[in-house]
């Protein structure tokens, strides 16, 4: 999962940080935290934001 994926980083910021950019290292920490299931996590993040169910509405 590339850390340079801007779409995913924006989605994660919307869910975890009220739409503000994540602090340095936070995105990498989250990717590590989800380990082998991070692909599912990324899918959830992108779709939660697209469907409007994210916290940054």
N, CA, C and O of each residue as an XYZ file, in Angstrom:
228
protein
N       0.855     -1.172      0.000
C       0.000      0.000      0.000
C       0.895      1.226      0.000
O       1.580      1.485      0.990
N       0.905      1.970     -1.065
C       1.804      3.124     -1.134
C       1.369      4.248     -0.203
O       0.189      4.589     -0.128
N       2.334      4.815      0.499
C       2.034      5.933      1.380
C       1.773      7.221      0.644
O       1.329      8.206      1.235
N       2.049      7.218     -0.657
C       1.854      8.436     -1.443
C       0.462      8.512     -2.058
O       0.197      9.405     -2.862
N      -0.413      7.612     -1.703
C      -1.769      7.589     -2.236
C      -2.560      8.740     -1.618
O      -3.095      8.615     -0.516
N      -2.627      9.851     -2.330
C      -3.280     11.046     -1.807
C      -4.745     10.854     -1.501
O      -5.250     11.399     -0.520
N      -5.440     10.082     -2.328
C      -6.871      9.833     -2.110
C      -7.080      9.129     -0.767
O      -7.948      9.513      0.017
N      -6.286      8.114     -0.518
C      -6.411      7.379      0.745
C      -6.033      8.274      1.923
O      -6.705      8.246      2.955
N      -4.983      9.056      1.789
C      -4.581      9.941      2.887
C      -5.663     10.959      3.205
O      -5.891     11.270      4.374
N      -6.332     11.484      2.188
C      -7.441     12.425      2.429
C      -8.609     11.722      3.116
O      -9.230     12.281      4.020
N      -8.906     10.494      2.685
C      -9.995      9.736      3.297
C      -9.693      9.450      4.764
O     -10.562      9.602      5.622
N      -8.470      9.040      5.047
C      -8.066      8.739      6.418
C      -8.122     10.010      7.271
O      -8.575      9.970      8.415
N      -7.668     11.121      6.724
C      -7.731     12.395      7.451
C      -9.183     12.748      7.767
O      -9.482     13.259      8.846
N     -10.070     12.478      6.835
C     -11.484     12.754      7.063
C     -12.077     11.901      8.168
O     -12.935     12.364      8.921
N     -11.633     10.676      8.270
C     -12.174      9.768      9.284
C     -11.512      9.921     10.652
O     -12.178      9.795     11.680
N     -10.223     10.188     10.670
C      -9.475     10.173     11.919
C      -9.098     11.548     12.451
O      -8.746     11.671     13.624
N      -9.163     12.594     11.614
C      -8.634     13.888     12.042
C      -9.490     15.050     11.562
O      -8.968     16.120     11.249
N     -10.787     14.846     11.504
C     -11.735     15.893     11.095
C     -11.352     16.591      9.797
O     -11.592     17.788      9.634
N     -10.757     15.842      8.876
C     -10.418     16.379      7.567
C      -9.094     17.102      7.487
O      -8.651     17.471      6.399
N      -8.454     17.308      8.627
C      -7.155     17.983      8.644
C      -6.061     16.966      8.316
O      -6.192     15.787      8.645
N      -4.987     17.416      7.672
C      -3.887     16.486      7.387
C      -3.403     15.804      8.668
O      -3.368     16.412      9.738
N      -3.037     14.548      8.536
C      -2.558     13.797      9.692
C      -1.170     14.268     10.101
O      -0.382     14.687      9.253
N      -0.865     14.203     11.397
C       0.485     14.537     11.853
C       1.516     13.609     11.209
O       1.190     12.500     10.783
N       2.728     14.065     11.146
C       3.804     13.292     10.542
C       3.892     11.900     11.164
O       3.927     11.760     12.387
N       3.926     10.887     10.327
C       4.059      9.510     10.783
C       2.763      8.817     11.135
O       2.744      7.595     11.285
N       1.678      9.558     11.272
C       0.411      8.948     11.690
C      -0.149      8.012     10.627
O      -0.678      6.950     10.955
N      -0.040      8.391      9.367
C      -0.560      7.541      8.289
C       0.206      6.216      8.263
O      -0.399      5.148      8.168
N       1.533      6.287      8.346
C       2.350      5.065      8.356
C       2.029      4.206      9.572
O       2.001      2.979      9.475
N       1.787      4.844     10.720
C       1.429      4.108     11.930
C       0.124      3.341     11.719
O       0.016      2.170     12.082
N      -0.854      4.006     11.135
C      -2.142      3.346     10.904
C      -1.992      2.180      9.926
O      -2.576      1.116     10.136
N      -1.222      2.373      8.873
C      -0.997      1.271      7.930
C      -0.375      0.074      8.642
O      -0.794     -1.064      8.430
N       0.615      0.327      9.478
C       1.265     -0.755     10.227
C       0.292     -1.428     11.172
O       0.283     -2.652     11.303
N      -0.517     -0.634     11.820
C      -1.460     -1.152     12.817
C      -2.407     -2.185     12.214
O      -2.734     -3.186     12.851
N      -2.842     -1.936     10.991
C      -3.794     -2.849     10.357
C      -3.111     -4.018      9.656
O      -3.782     -4.935      9.183
N      -1.793     -3.992      9.586
C      -1.011     -5.123      9.085
C      -1.560     -5.743      7.809
O      -1.807     -5.039      6.829
N      -1.751     -7.067      7.818
C      -2.171     -7.759      6.602
C      -3.603     -7.432      6.169
O      -4.011     -7.787      5.063
N      -4.363     -6.764      7.028
C      -5.736     -6.397      6.652
C      -5.833     -4.947      6.188
O      -6.933     -4.421      6.014
N      -4.683     -4.297      5.986
C      -4.723     -2.876      5.623
C      -5.391     -2.605      4.288
O      -5.899     -1.504      4.074
N      -5.407     -3.565      3.392
C      -6.134     -3.384      2.131
C      -7.626     -3.235      2.373
O      -8.287     -2.408      1.745
N      -8.155     -4.043      3.293
C      -9.574     -3.932      3.654
C      -9.840     -2.604      4.348
O     -10.849     -1.946      4.092
N      -8.920     -2.220      5.230
C      -9.047     -0.954      5.940
C      -9.063      0.213      4.951
O      -9.875      1.129      5.079
N      -8.163      0.175      3.967
C      -8.099      1.240      2.960
C      -9.403      1.296      2.164
O      -9.916      2.378      1.878
N      -9.924      0.144      1.815
C     -11.197      0.079      1.081
C     -12.308      0.706      1.921
O     -13.098      1.499      1.409
N     -12.372      0.360      3.193
C     -13.367      0.926      4.096
C     -13.232      2.450      4.170
O     -14.221      3.173      4.048
N     -12.005      2.932      4.372
C     -11.782      4.371      4.503
C     -12.260      5.126      3.269
O     -12.983      6.117      3.377
N     -11.855      4.655      2.105
C     -12.253      5.326      0.863
C     -13.769      5.338      0.697
O     -14.349      6.365      0.348
N     -14.400      4.213      0.944
C     -15.840      4.111      0.737
C     -16.638      4.819      1.807
O     -17.719      5.332      1.518
N     -16.152      4.866      3.019
C     -16.850      5.584      4.080
C     -16.912      7.066      3.751
O     -17.936      7.713      3.970
N     -15.823      7.600      3.226
C     -15.781      9.019      2.890
C     -16.639      9.299      1.651
O     -17.376     10.285      1.619
N     -16.546      8.441      0.635
C     -17.327      8.634     -0.585
C     -18.821      8.561     -0.316
O     -19.596      9.282     -0.943
N     -19.239      7.695      0.611
C     -20.658      7.531      0.891
C     -21.188      8.580      1.861
O     -22.392      8.657      2.107
N     -20.288      9.381      2.408
C     -20.707     10.424      3.323
C     -20.867      9.955      4.750
O     -21.413     10.684      5.578
N     -20.403      8.752      5.061
C     -20.534      8.265      6.432
C     -19.305      8.553      7.273
O     -19.215      8.100      8.414
N     -18.359      9.301      6.725
C     -17.173      9.667      7.483
C     -17.486     10.749      8.495
O     -18.544     11.375      8.428
N     -16.580     10.977      9.430
C     -16.797     11.965     10.478
C     -16.642     13.395      9.986
O     -17.090     14.324     10.659
N     -16.020     13.597      8.828
C     -15.713     14.960      8.382
C     -16.793     15.548      7.508
O     -16.493     16.288      6.571
N     -18.016     15.244      7.785
C     -19.134     15.749      6.967
C     -19.384     17.212      7.197
O     -20.286     17.787      6.589
